[in-house]
Amino acid sequence: MLNGLIQAKKRQRISEEGVQSFIANLTSFQIVVDTERGYLHLRTIRDLAERQGLTSYDSAYLELALRLSLPLATLDANLRRAALAERVPLL
Protein backbone atom coordinates (compact mmCIF):
# COMPACT_ATOMS: atom_id res chain seq x y z
CA MET A 1 0.00 0.00 0.00
CA LEU A 2 2.77 2.40 0.89
CA ASN A 3 4.54 1.66 -2.39
CA GLY A 4 1.33 2.52 -4.23
CA LEU A 5 1.11 5.85 -2.44
CA ILE A 6 4.75 6.63 -3.18
CA GLN A 7 4.32 5.79 -6.87
CA ALA A 8 1.08 7.76 -7.12
CA LYS A 9 2.77 10.80 -5.60
CA LYS A 10 5.77 10.37 -7.89
CA ARG A 11 3.41 10.32 -10.90
CA GLN A 12 1.57 13.33 -9.49
CA ARG A 13 -1.69 11.39 -9.04
CA ILE A 14 -1.87 12.36 -5.37
CA SER A 15 -0.53 15.29 -3.39
CA GLU A 16 1.61 15.12 -0.27
CA GLU A 17 -1.43 16.22 1.69
CA GLY A 18 -3.42 13.35 0.17
CA VAL A 19 -0.72 10.87 1.17
CA GLN A 20 -0.64 12.23 4.73
CA SER A 21 -4.43 12.14 4.97
CA PHE A 22 -4.60 8.56 3.74
CA ILE A 23 -1.93 7.42 6.19
CA ALA A 24 -3.69 9.22 9.04
CA ASN A 25 -6.97 7.49 8.13
CA LEU A 26 -5.37 4.03 8.31
CA THR A 27 -6.14 3.93 12.01
CA SER A 28 -9.84 3.77 11.19
CA PHE A 29 -9.39 0.53 9.22
CA GLN A 30 -9.72 -2.79 10.99
CA ILE A 31 -6.40 -4.12 9.71
CA VAL A 32 -5.54 -7.70 10.63
CA VAL A 33 -1.96 -8.88 10.19
CA ASP A 34 -1.53 -12.33 8.64
CA THR A 35 0.67 -14.07 11.19
CA GLU A 36 1.15 -17.29 9.25
CA ARG A 37 4.73 -17.66 8.15
CA GLY A 38 4.99 -16.42 4.59
CA TYR A 39 7.53 -19.02 3.52
CA LEU A 40 4.90 -21.71 3.98
CA HIS A 41 3.00 -20.14 1.09
CA LEU A 42 5.92 -19.27 -1.19
CA ARG A 43 5.21 -22.07 -3.66
CA THR A 44 1.61 -20.93 -4.13
CA ILE A 45 2.72 -17.30 -4.42
CA ARG A 46 5.35 -18.25 -7.01
CA ASP A 47 2.88 -20.38 -8.97
CA LEU A 48 0.38 -17.51 -9.05
CA ALA A 49 3.08 -15.05 -10.12
CA GLU A 50 4.19 -17.24 -12.99
CA ARG A 51 0.70 -18.32 -14.07
CA GLN A 52 -0.81 -14.84 -13.92
CA GLY A 53 2.26 -12.74 -14.83
CA LEU A 54 2.24 -10.86 -11.53
CA THR A 55 4.91 -9.43 -9.29
CA SER A 56 5.66 -11.48 -6.20
CA TYR A 57 4.02 -8.95 -3.87
CA ASP A 58 0.85 -8.80 -5.99
CA SER A 59 0.82 -12.59 -5.99
CA ALA A 60 1.12 -12.53 -2.20
CA TYR A 61 -2.00 -10.33 -1.99
CA LEU A 62 -3.82 -12.72 -4.30
CA GLU A 63 -2.69 -15.79 -2.36
CA LEU A 64 -3.93 -14.25 0.89
CA ALA A 65 -7.32 -13.46 -0.62
CA LEU A 66 -7.58 -17.01 -1.96
CA ARG A 67 -6.48 -18.63 1.30
CA LEU A 68 -8.81 -16.57 3.49
CA SER A 69 -11.70 -16.49 0.99
CA LEU A 70 -11.75 -12.70 1.06
CA PRO A 71 -12.42 -10.15 -1.67
CA LEU A 72 -9.48 -8.17 -3.01
CA ALA A 73 -9.37 -4.38 -3.19
CA THR A 74 -7.07 -3.10 -5.93
CA LEU A 75 -7.03 -0.64 -8.78
CA ASP A 76 -4.12 -2.44 -10.45
CA ALA A 77 -5.30 -3.77 -13.83
CA ASN A 78 -3.03 -6.83 -13.82
CA LEU A 79 -4.00 -7.83 -10.30
CA ARG A 80 -7.70 -7.31 -11.08
CA ARG A 81 -7.40 -9.51 -14.16
CA ALA A 82 -5.56 -12.21 -12.20
CA ALA A 83 -8.11 -12.09 -9.36
CA LEU A 84 -10.94 -12.57 -11.80
CA ALA A 85 -9.09 -15.46 -13.45
CA GLU A 86 -8.62 -17.08 -10.03
CA ARG A 87 -12.26 -16.39 -9.14
CA VAL A 88 -11.42 -13.99 -6.32
CA PRO A 89 -14.15 -11.38 -5.79
CA LEU A 90 -13.11 -7.73 -6.17
CA LEU A 91 -14.17 -4.73 -4.12
N, C-alpha and C positions, 0 to 999 in steps of 0.2 A: 504494500500500500504506500509506504513512504517513497519507494522508488517511483511509483506512478505520479505522486505529487511532485517530486523533484523533476521528473521528465516533463510534466505538464507546465511547470513554472519555466523550465528551460525553453520550451517551445512557445512560451507566452500564452498559454491556454488558461492560466490561473495566476493571480497576483500573489505577492508575498502575504498580503492581508488575507487572501482566500486560503492560502496554505495554513497560516496561523489559526484561522477560524476553524478549519477542518480538524486540525490537530487538537484544538481546545475542545471541540465537540466529541472527540473520541470517548471521553469519560461517560457520555450518555449512552454509549453502546454497551450491550451486554456481551462483551467479548469473552470467549472461553478459549483457553490455550490448550491445544492438543498435546497431551503429555506422553502419548505413546512415542517410543523411540523411533525417530524417522528412518533409521537404517533398516528397520524391519520391513519398511515399505518401499525401499529403494528399487527393487526389481519392478514392482508395479508402476512406480513413477517413471522409471526408464522406459518400460514398455509403452506407456501412454505417450511419452515424449516422442519416441520413435514412430509409433503408429499414427499419431495425430500431428506430428511436425511442430511440437511445442517446445518452449524452453523448459528446463528442469523445474524452475520455480512455478511456472504456470501448470505444469504437470502435477506438481505437489498439491496445488490448490484443487485440481480436478480429482486427484486421488482421494483427498480428504472428503470432498463432496460425495464421491462414490461410496467411500467406506462408511460415512455417517448418514448416508441417504438424505443429504441436505441440498437445497437449491444453491446455485452459484450466482454471485453478484459480480458482474464484470462488464466493462464496456469494450474490452479487447476483442476484436473481430475473430482472431484465430482461436482464442479460448472459448468464445461463444460457439463457434463452429464445432470445435472438439467436444464441448459439453453436449451439444445437441446430438452429435454422432454417438456419444456414449450414453445417451438418454438421461442426462442430468438436467433437471429443471433449472431454468434461469429466472432470476429476479429482474 
